[in-house]
Structure formats: structure tokens, C-alpha cells
Amino acid sequence: MSVRSSDKPRRFMTDAASNGADRGVNASRRTESIMRIVERCRQGDRHAQQELYEEFKDKVLRLVVRMVGQQDAPDLVQQIFLQTFRNIRQYSGRAQFGTWLYRLAINECLQLRRRIHRTTCCTLDHEPIDDSMSWSLQSENQELLGRALEGIDAGLRAIFLLREVEELSYAEIASVLQVSAGTVGSRLNRARSRLREELIELGWEP
């Protein structure tokens, strides 16, 4: 049976809607699965703790490396998950568990930086995506980008990484940092501006 050309857009829209619905169902199922694991963790189930660790360890490590550097990251990640399991009964369920975990991770990173008062250098696996600025750094300049990122305030770096690297929405970042979405926007603009200044000081030409 042939398909009339006028039917193709309709079928495309139907297929797209179906795919979107499937993604929504899969996301919902994943959230429910994580919540079941969290509930088991609350009951002291060590197998559930291992499952939760395996689910989130790579994301947490990626964020921590960019916040404090490679040298301190492994120990800090272990500390973050220890704190997670000690405090998991405080998780209310109002936000996504990943959002709550990011908040805890960011707080631990900032505390470490305040304690050690020293700088480290971290590099990004890929470059930030920012439609409002021309980030033309190529792979060979990622170290330069890491150095520039290290030069900005840790709080601004955190908000930049959550948005441009972890790709969280403004609402999710607001939940992680416990600020308003408007504050997220203004701080993100400051972070981008400061990063540009650092890059230029290091010899980058926009």
C-alpha cells in the first residue's frame, strides 16, 4: 500500500510523539527503580548501597575531578558516598535523587577547597556549549580551558559545570544549589564572563 505525501508529515509527527512518550516512560521507570534502591538503602541494605554507587559513581567522579582536580577526586568521591549513605534518611524525595546527590557533592567539594586553600588543574573531557559566546577552543587547548576554569571562583565554577557539562536545567541547578532560577542565570552569566577573562589572560583569542 502506498503512502500519500500528505500523510507523511502526520505519520512523522505520530512517530515522534510515540518516541517521546517512550522516553518519558523509560525515564519514569528509571526514577522508580532508583527510588526503590534508595528505600532499600534507608533500611541498611548493603547490596542496594552498591547498586546506588554503581549507578551514580561516574557522574559524581566527573563532577568532582572538575571541581577539585584528579589527585583529590578519588578520596573525595568515597567521602561523598559515605556521607550519602549516612544521610540518606534525610532525603525527602521532593527532588530527584540525583539532584540531592549533586548538592551533597558540590558542598563536599567546596568544603575541601576551603580546607586546603590550594589550586589544582583539571581539564574537561569536552568543551562547554554556550550559544551566547564563541567557544572556539579545540581539543589541543582543553588544558588551557581547564586552567582558566580553575582560575574562577569555586561557586561560579560549580554552576558553570552543572549547566554546560552536566547539562542540568536552570530549575535542577536551582534545586542543587538551593537558589532561585533567576540567581542561577545571573551567576552563570558571571561565570561565563569570568571564564572569558581568564582565557584571554592566558592568551586565548576569541
MIDOSE-1310 file (N, C-alpha, C; in nm, 2 decimals, decimal comma, always signed):
residues 206
msvr	+0,09/-0,12/+0,00/+0,00/+0,00/+0,00/+0,09/+0,12/+0,00; +0,06/+0,22/-0,09/+0,14/+0,34/-0,10/+0,09/+0,44/+0,01; +0,19/+0,53/+0,05/+0,15/+0,63/+0,14/+0,15/+0,76/+0,07; +0,04/+0,84/+0,08/+0,03/+0,97/+0,01/+0,13/+1,06/+0,08
ssdk	+0,18/+1,15/+0,00/+0,28/+1,25/+0,06/+0,22/+1,33/+0,17; +0,09/+1,36/+0,16/+0,02/+1,44/+0,26/+0,01/+1,37/+0,39; +0,03/+1,23/+0,39/+0,02/+1,15/+0,51/+0,15/+1,15/+0,58; +0,26/+1,18/+0,51/+0,39/+1,16/+0,57/+0,42/+1,25/+0,69
prrf	+0,39/+1,38/+0,68/+0,41/+1,46/+0,80/+0,33/+1,41/+0,92; +0,21/+1,37/+0,89/+0,12/+1,32/+1,00/+0,18/+1,20/+1,07; +0,24/+1,10/+0,98/+0,30/+0,98/+1,03/+0,42/+1,02/+1,11; +0,50/+1,11/+1,06/+0,62/+1,16/+1,12/+0,59/+1,21/+1,26
mtda	+0,49/+1,30/+1,27/+0,45/+1,36/+1,40/+0,41/+1,25/+1,49; +0,33/+1,15/+1,44/+0,29/+1,04/+1,53/+0,40/+0,96/+1,58; +0,50/+0,93/+1,49/+0,62/+0,85/+1,54/+0,70/+0,93/+1,64; +0,71/+1,06/+1,62/+0,79/+1,15/+1,71/+0,72/+1,15/+1,84
asng	+0,59/+1,16/+1,84/+0,52/+1,17/+1,97/+0,53/+1,03/+2,04; +0,53/+0,92/+1,96/+0,54/+0,79/+2,02/+0,68/+0,77/+2,09; +0,78/+0,82/+2,01/+0,92/+0,81/+2,07/+0,94/+0,89/+2,19; +0,88/+1,01/+2,19/+0,88/+1,10/+2,31/+0,81/+1,03/+2,43
adrg	+0,70/+0,97/+2,40/+0,63/+0,90/+2,51/+0,71/+0,79/+2,56; +0,78/+0,71/+2,47/+0,86/+0,60/+2,52/+0,97/+0,65/+2,61; +1,03/+0,76/+2,57/+1,14/+0,81/+2,65/+1,09/+0,86/+2,79; +0,97/+0,91/+2,79/+0,91/+0,95/+2,92/+0,88/+0,84/+3,00
vnas	+0,83/+0,73/+2,94/+0,80/+0,61/+3,02/+0,93/+0,55/+3,07; +1,04/+0,54/+2,99/+1,16/+0,49/+3,04/+1,22/+0,57/+3,15; +1,21/+0,70/+3,14/+1,27/+0,79/+3,24/+1,19/+0,77/+3,37; +1,06/+0,75/+3,36/+0,97/+0,73/+3,48/+1,01/+0,60/+3,55
rrte	+1,03/+0,49/+3,46/+1,07/+0,36/+3,52/+1,20/+0,37/+3,59; +1,30/+0,44/+3,53/+1,43/+0,45/+3,59/+1,42/+0,52/+3,72; +1,34/+0,63/+3,73/+1,32/+0,70/+3,85/+1,26/+0,61/+3,96; +1,16/+0,54/+3,92/+1,10/+0,44/+4,02/+1,20/+0,34/+4,06
simr	+1,28/+0,29/+3,97/+1,39/+0,19/+4,01/+1,49/+0,25/+4,11; +1,53/+0,37/+4,08/+1,62/+0,44/+4,17/+1,56/+0,46/+4,31; +1,43/+0,50/+4,31/+1,37/+0,52/+4,44/+1,36/+0,39/+4,52; +1,34/+0,28/+4,45/+1,33/+0,15/+4,52/+1,47/+0,12/+4,58
iver	+1,57/+0,15/+4,51/+1,71/+0,13/+4,56/+1,73/+0,22/+4,68; +1,69/+0,34/+4,67/+1,71/+0,44/+4,78/+1,64/+0,39/+4,90; +1,52/+0,34/+4,89/+1,44/+0,29/+5,00/+1,51/+0,17/+5,07; +1,57/+0,09/+4,99/+1,65/-0,03/+5,04/+1,77/+0,02/+5,12
crqg	+1,83/+0,13/+5,06/+1,95/+0,19/+5,13/+1,91/+0,24/+5,27; +1,79/+0,30/+5,27/+1,75/+0,36/+5,40/+1,73/+0,25/+5,51; +1,71/+0,13/+5,46/+1,69/+0,01/+5,55/+1,83/-0,06/+5,58; +1,94/+0,00/+5,53/+2,07/-0,05/+5,56/+2,11/-0,17/+5,47
drha	+2,05/-0,18/+5,35/+2,08/-0,29/+5,26/+2,21/-0,26/+5,19; +2,32/-0,33/+5,22/+2,45/-0,31/+5,16/+2,45/-0,33/+5,01; +2,37/-0,43/+4,96/+2,36/-0,46/+4,82/+2,30/-0,34/+4,75; +2,20/-0,28/+4,81/+2,14/-0,16/+4,75/+2,24/-0,04/+4,75
qqel	+2,32/-0,03/+4,85/+2,42/+0,08/+4,85/+2,52/+0,06/+4,74; +2,56/-0,06/+4,71/+2,65/-0,09/+4,60/+2,58/-0,06/+4,46; +2,45/-0,09/+4,45/+2,38/-0,06/+4,33/+2,37/+0,09/+4,31; +2,34/+0,17/+4,42/+2,33/+0,31/+4,40/+2,47/+0,37/+4,37
yeef	+2,57/+0,32/+4,43/+2,71/+0,36/+4,40/+2,74/+0,34/+4,25; +2,71/+0,22/+4,20/+2,74/+0,19/+4,06/+2,66/+0,28/+3,96; +2,54/+0,32/+4,01/+2,45/+0,40/+3,92/+2,50/+0,54/+3,91; +2,56/+0,60/+4,01/+2,60/+0,74/+4,01/+2,75/+0,77/+4,02
kdkv	+2,83/+0,67/+4,04/+2,97/+0,70/+4,07/+3,04/+0,77/+3,96; +3,02/+0,74/+3,83/+3,08/+0,80/+3,72/+3,05/+0,95/+3,71; +2,92/+0,98/+3,73/+2,87/+1,12/+3,72/+2,94/+1,20/+3,83; +2,94/+1,14/+3,95/+2,99/+1,21/+4,07/+3,14/+1,24/+4,05
lrlv	+3,21/+1,13/+4,00/+3,36/+1,14/+3,98/+3,39/+1,25/+3,88; +3,31/+1,25/+3,77/+3,33/+1,35/+3,66/+3,32/+1,49/+3,72; +3,22/+1,52/+3,80/+3,20/+1,65/+3,86/+3,31/+1,68/+3,95; +3,35/+1,59/+4,04/+3,45/+1,61/+4,14/+3,58/+1,64/+4,08
vrmv	+3,62/+1,57/+3,98/+3,75/+1,59/+3,91/+3,76/+1,74/+3,86; +3,65/+1,79/+3,81/+3,65/+1,92/+3,75/+3,64/+2,03/+3,86; +3,60/+1,99/+3,98/+3,59/+2,08/+4,09/+3,72/+2,09/+4,17; +3,78/+1,98/+4,20/+3,90/+1,98/+4,29/+4,02/+1,92/+4,22
gqqd	+4,02/+1,86/+4,10/+4,13/+1,80/+4,04/+4,14/+1,65/+4,06; +4,22/+1,59/+3,97/+4,23/+1,45/+3,97/+4,29/+1,39/+4,10; +4,39/+1,45/+4,16/+4,46/+1,40/+4,27/+4,37/+1,37/+4,39; +4,28/+1,47/+4,42/+4,19/+1,46/+4,54/+4,06/+1,39/+4,51
apdl	+4,03/+1,37/+4,38/+3,89/+1,33/+4,34/+3,86/+1,19/+4,40; +3,94/+1,09/+4,38/+3,90/+0,95/+4,43/+3,86/+0,95/+4,58; +3,94/+1,01/+4,66/+3,91/+1,01/+4,81/+3,79/+1,08/+4,83; +3,77/+1,20/+4,76/+3,65/+1,28/+4,79/+3,53/+1,21/+4,74
vqqi	+3,53/+1,14/+4,63/+3,42/+1,06/+4,59/+3,37/+0,96/+4,69; +3,47/+0,89/+4,75/+3,44/+0,79/+4,86/+3,38/+0,86/+4,97; +3,43/+0,98/+5,01/+3,37/+1,05/+5,12/+3,23/+1,10/+5,09; +3,20/+1,14/+4,97/+3,07/+1,18/+4,92/+2,97/+1,06/+4,94
flqt	+3,01/+0,95/+4,90/+2,92/+0,83/+4,91/+2,90/+0,79/+5,05; +3,00/+0,80/+5,13/+2,99/+0,77/+5,28/+2,89/+0,86/+5,34; +2,90/+0,99/+5,30/+2,80/+1,09/+5,35/+2,66/+1,06/+5,30; +2,66/+1,02/+5,17/+2,53/+0,99/+5,11/+2,46/+0,88/+5,19
frni	+2,53/+0,77/+5,23/+2,46/+0,66/+5,30/+2,43/+0,69/+5,44; +2,51/+0,78/+5,50/+2,49/+0,82/+5,64/+2,37/+0,91/+5,65; +2,35/+0,99/+5,54/+2,24/+1,09/+5,55/+2,12/+1,06/+5,46; +2,11/+0,94/+5,41/+2,01/+0,91/+5,31/+1,87/+0,92/+5,36
rqys	+1,86/+0,90/+5,49/+1,72/+0,91/+5,55/+1,67/+1,06/+5,55; +1,77/+1,15/+5,53/+1,73/+1,29/+5,52/+1,67/+1,33/+5,38; +1,69/+1,24/+5,29/+1,64/+1,27/+5,15/+1,49/+1,26/+5,16; +1,42/+1,37/+5,12/+1,28/+1,38/+5,14/+1,20/+1,32/+5,02
graq	+1,27/+1,31/+4,90/+1,20/+1,26/+4,78/+1,13/+1,38/+4,70; +1,14/+1,50/+4,75/+1,08/+1,61/+4,68/+1,15/+1,64/+4,55; +1,28/+1,62/+4,55/+1,36/+1,64/+4,43/+1,41/+1,51/+4,38; +1,46/+1,51/+4,26/+1,52/+1,39/+4,20/+1,64/+1,35/+4,29
fgtw	+1,66/+1,22/+4,31/+1,77/+1,18/+4,40/+1,90/+1,23/+4,34; +1,92/+1,23/+4,21/+2,05/+1,27/+4,15/+2,07/+1,42/+4,19; +1,97/+1,50/+4,19/+1,98/+1,64/+4,23/+2,03/+1,65/+4,37; +1,97/+1,57/+4,46/+2,01/+1,58/+4,60/+2,16/+1,53/+4,62
lyrl	+2,20/+1,43/+4,54/+2,33/+1,38/+4,54/+2,43/+1,49/+4,49; +2,39/+1,56/+4,38/+2,48/+1,67/+4,33/+2,50/+1,77/+4,44; +2,39/+1,81/+4,51/+2,40/+1,91/+4,61/+2,51/+1,87/+4,72; +2,50/+1,74/+4,76/+2,59/+1,69/+4,86/+2,73/+1,70/+4,81
aine	+2,75/+1,65/+4,68/+2,88/+1,65/+4,62/+2,94/+1,79/+4,61; +2,86/+1,89/+4,56/+2,91/+2,02/+4,55/+2,95/+2,08/+4,68; +2,87/+2,05/+4,79/+2,91/+2,10/+4,92/+3,04/+2,04/+4,97; +3,06/+1,91/+4,95/+3,19/+1,85/+4,99/+3,30/+1,91/+4,91
clql	+3,29/+1,93/+4,78/+3,39/+1,99/+4,70/+3,43/+2,13/+4,76; +3,33/+2,21/+4,78/+3,36/+2,35/+4,83/+3,42/+2,34/+4,97; +3,38/+2,25/+5,05/+3,44/+2,24/+5,19/+3,59/+2,20/+5,18; +3,62/+2,10/+5,08/+3,76/+2,06/+5,06/+3,84/+2,18/+5,02
rrri	+3,79/+2,26/+4,92/+3,87/+2,37/+4,87/+3,90/+2,47/+4,98; +3,80/+2,49/+5,07/+3,82/+2,59/+5,18/+3,92/+2,54/+5,27; +3,93/+2,40/+5,29/+4,02/+2,35/+5,39/+4,17/+2,35/+5,34; +4,19/+2,32/+5,21/+4,32/+2,30/+5,17/+4,38/+2,43/+5,11
hrtt	+4,30/+2,53/+5,07/+4,35/+2,66/+5,02/+4,46/+2,65/+4,92; +4,44/+2,56/+4,83/+4,54/+2,55/+4,72/+4,47/+2,53/+4,59; +4,55/+2,55/+4,48/+4,49/+2,53/+4,35/+4,54/+2,40/+4,28; +4,45/+2,35/+4,20/+4,49/+2,23/+4,12/+4,44/+2,26/+3,98
cctl	+4,49/+2,18/+3,89/+4,45/+2,20/+3,75/+4,37/+2,08/+3,70; +4,25/+2,11/+3,64/+4,17/+2,00/+3,59/+4,13/+2,03/+3,45; +4,12/+1,93/+3,36/+4,08/+1,95/+3,22/+3,94/+1,90/+3,20; +3,88/+1,94/+3,09/+3,74/+1,90/+3,06/+3,75/+1,79/+2,95
dhep	+3,67/+1,70/+2,96/+3,66/+1,59/+2,85/+3,61/+1,65/+2,72; +3,53/+1,75/+2,73/+3,48/+1,82/+2,61/+3,45/+1,97/+2,65; +3,44/+2,05/+2,55/+3,42/+2,19/+2,57/+3,28/+2,23/+2,61; +3,26/+2,34/+2,68/+3,13/+2,38/+2,72/+3,05/+2,43/+2,60
idds	+2,92/+2,41/+2,60/+2,83/+2,46/+2,49/+2,76/+2,58/+2,54; +2,79/+2,69/+2,47/+2,73/+2,82/+2,51/+2,69/+2,90/+2,38; +2,56/+2,91/+2,35/+2,52/+2,97/+2,23/+2,55/+3,12/+2,23; +2,56/+3,18/+2,35/+2,58/+3,32/+2,36/+2,72/+3,37/+2,35
msws	+2,82/+3,27/+2,34/+2,96/+3,30/+2,33/+3,03/+3,21/+2,23; +3,14/+3,26/+2,18/+3,21/+3,18/+2,08/+3,32/+3,10/+2,14; +3,29/+2,98/+2,19/+3,40/+2,90/+2,25/+3,46/+2,82/+2,14; +3,57/+2,87/+2,08/+3,64/+2,81/+1,97/+3,76/+2,73/+2,00
lqse	+3,77/+2,70/+2,13/+3,89/+2,61/+2,17/+3,87/+2,47/+2,12; +3,98/+2,42/+2,06/+3,98/+2,29/+2,01/+4,04/+2,19/+2,12; +4,05/+2,06/+2,08/+4,09/+1,96/+2,18/+4,23/+1,99/+2,24; +4,32/+2,04/+2,15/+4,45/+2,07/+2,20/+4,46/+2,18/+2,30
nqel	+4,35/+2,26/+2,32/+4,35/+2,37/+2,41/+4,27/+2,34/+2,53; +4,23/+2,21/+2,55/+4,15/+2,18/+2,67/+4,22/+2,20/+2,80; +4,35/+2,19/+2,80/+4,43/+2,22/+2,92/+4,42/+2,36/+2,96; +4,43/+2,45/+2,85/+4,41/+2,59/+2,87/+4,27/+2,62/+2,93
lgra	+4,17/+2,56/+2,88/+4,04/+2,58/+2,93/+4,03/+2,53/+3,08; +4,09/+2,42/+3,11/+4,09/+2,37/+3,25/+4,16/+2,47/+3,34; +4,27/+2,53/+3,30/+4,34/+2,63/+3,38/+4,26/+2,75/+3,40; +4,19/+2,80/+3,29/+4,10/+2,91/+3,31/+3,99/+2,88/+3,40
legi	+3,93/+2,76/+3,39/+3,82/+2,73/+3,48/+3,87/+2,72/+3,62; +3,99/+2,68/+3,65/+4,05/+2,67/+3,78/+4,06/+2,81/+3,84; +4,08/+2,91/+3,75/+4,10/+3,05/+3,80/+3,98/+3,12/+3,84; +3,86/+3,07/+3,82/+3,74/+3,14/+3,86/+3,69/+3,09/+4,00
dagl	+3,61/+3,17/+4,06/+3,56/+3,13/+4,19/+3,49/+2,99/+4,19; +3,52/+2,91/+4,30/+3,47/+2,77/+4,30/+3,32/+2,77/+4,29; +3,24/+2,86/+4,34/+3,10/+2,86/+4,33/+3,05/+2,88/+4,19; +3,12/+2,98/+4,12/+3,09/+3,00/+3,98/+3,13/+2,88/+3,89
raif	+3,24/+2,82/+3,93/+3,28/+2,70/+3,85/+3,18/+2,59/+3,86; +3,12/+2,58/+3,98/+3,02/+2,47/+4,01/+2,90/+2,49/+3,92; +2,85/+2,62/+3,92/+2,73/+2,64/+3,84/+2,76/+2,63/+3,69; +2,88/+2,67/+3,65/+2,91/+2,65/+3,51/+2,92/+2,51/+3,47
llre	+2,98/+2,42/+3,55/+2,99/+2,28/+3,52/+2,86/+2,21/+3,52; +2,77/+2,25/+3,62/+2,64/+2,19/+3,62/+2,56/+2,22/+3,50; +2,57/+2,34/+3,44/+2,50/+2,38/+3,33/+2,56/+2,33/+3,20; +2,69/+2,36/+3,18/+2,75/+2,34/+3,04/+2,80/+2,20/+3,02
veel	+2,84/+2,13/+3,13/+2,90/+2,00/+3,12/+2,80/+1,89/+3,16; +2,74/+1,91/+3,28/+2,64/+1,81/+3,32/+2,50/+1,83/+3,26; +2,48/+1,95/+3,20/+2,36/+1,98/+3,12/+2,24/+1,98/+3,20; +2,24/+2,02/+3,33/+2,12/+2,03/+3,41/+2,05/+2,16/+3,37
syae	+1,92/+2,15/+3,39/+1,83/+2,27/+3,36/+1,85/+2,37/+3,47; +1,80/+2,49/+3,44/+1,81/+2,60/+3,54/+1,74/+2,56/+3,67; +1,62/+2,49/+3,65/+1,55/+2,45/+3,77/+1,62/+2,35/+3,85; +1,69/+2,25/+3,78/+1,76/+2,15/+3,85/+1,88/+2,21/+3,92
iasv	+1,95/+2,30/+3,86/+2,07/+2,37/+3,92/+2,02/+2,45/+4,05; +1,90/+2,52/+4,03/+1,85/+2,59/+4,14/+1,82/+2,50/+4,26; +1,77/+2,38/+4,23/+1,75/+2,28/+4,34/+1,88/+2,23/+4,40; +1,98/+2,21/+4,32/+2,11/+2,16/+4,37/+2,17/+2,26/+4,46
lqvs	+2,17/+2,39/+4,42/+2,24/+2,50/+4,49/+2,15/+2,57/+4,59; +2,02/+2,53/+4,59/+1,92/+2,59/+4,67/+1,92/+2,75/+4,66; +1,91/+2,79/+4,53/+1,89/+2,93/+4,50/+1,78/+2,94/+4,40; +1,74/+3,06/+4,36/+1,63/+3,08/+4,26/+1,69/+3,06/+4,12
agtv	+1,60/+3,03/+4,03/+1,64/+3,01/+3,89/+1,70/+3,14/+3,83; +1,64/+3,26/+3,88/+1,70/+3,39/+3,84/+1,84/+3,40/+3,89; +1,87/+3,36/+4,01/+2,01/+3,36/+4,06/+2,10/+3,27/+3,98; +2,05/+3,16/+3,94/+2,13/+3,07/+3,85/+2,17/+3,14/+3,73
gsrl	+2,07/+3,21/+3,66/+2,10/+3,28/+3,54/+2,21/+3,39/+3,56; +2,19/+3,47/+3,66/+2,29/+3,58/+3,68/+2,43/+3,52/+3,72; +2,43/+3,42/+3,80/+2,56/+3,36/+3,83/+2,63/+3,29/+3,71; +2,55/+3,23/+3,63/+2,60/+3,16/+3,51/+2,66/+3,27/+3,42
nrar	+2,59/+3,38/+3,40/+2,65/+3,49/+3,32/+2,78/+3,54/+3,38; +2,79/+3,55/+3,51/+2,91/+3,59/+3,57/+3,02/+3,49/+3,55; +2,99/+3,36/+3,56/+3,09/+3,26/+3,54/+3,14/+3,26/+3,40; +3,05/+3,28/+3,30/+3,10/+3,28/+3,16/+3,19/+3,40/+3,14
srlr	+3,15/+3,52/+3,20/+3,23/+3,64/+3,18/+3,37/+3,62/+3,24; +3,37/+3,57/+3,36/+3,50/+3,55/+3,43/+3,58/+3,44/+3,35; +3,52/+3,34/+3,30/+3,60/+3,24/+3,23/+3,66/+3,30/+3,10; +3,58/+3,38/+3,03/+3,63/+3,45/+2,92/+3,76/+3,54/+2,95
eeli	+3,75/+3,61/+3,06/+3,86/+3,70/+3,11/+3,98/+3,61/+3,14; +3,96/+3,50/+3,21/+4,08/+3,41/+3,24/+4,14/+3,36/+3,11; +4,06/+3,32/+3,02/+4,11/+3,26/+2,89/+4,19/+3,37/+2,81; +4,14/+3,49/+2,81/+4,21/+3,59/+2,74/+4,35/+3,62/+2,81
elgw	+4,35/+3,62/+2,94/+4,47/+3,64/+3,02/+4,57/+3,53/+2,99; +4,52/+3,41/+2,96/+4,61/+3,30/+2,93/+4,65/+3,30/+2,78; +4,61/+3,39/+2,70/+4,65/+3,40/+2,57/+4,55/+3,36/+2,46; +4,43/+3,32/+2,50/+4,33/+3,28/+2,41/+4,27/+3,40/+2,34
ep	+4,25/+3,38/+2,21/+4,20/+3,49/+2,12/+4,06/+3,45/+2,08; +3,95/+3,52/+2,12/+3,81/+3,49/+2,08/+3,80/+3,49/+1,93
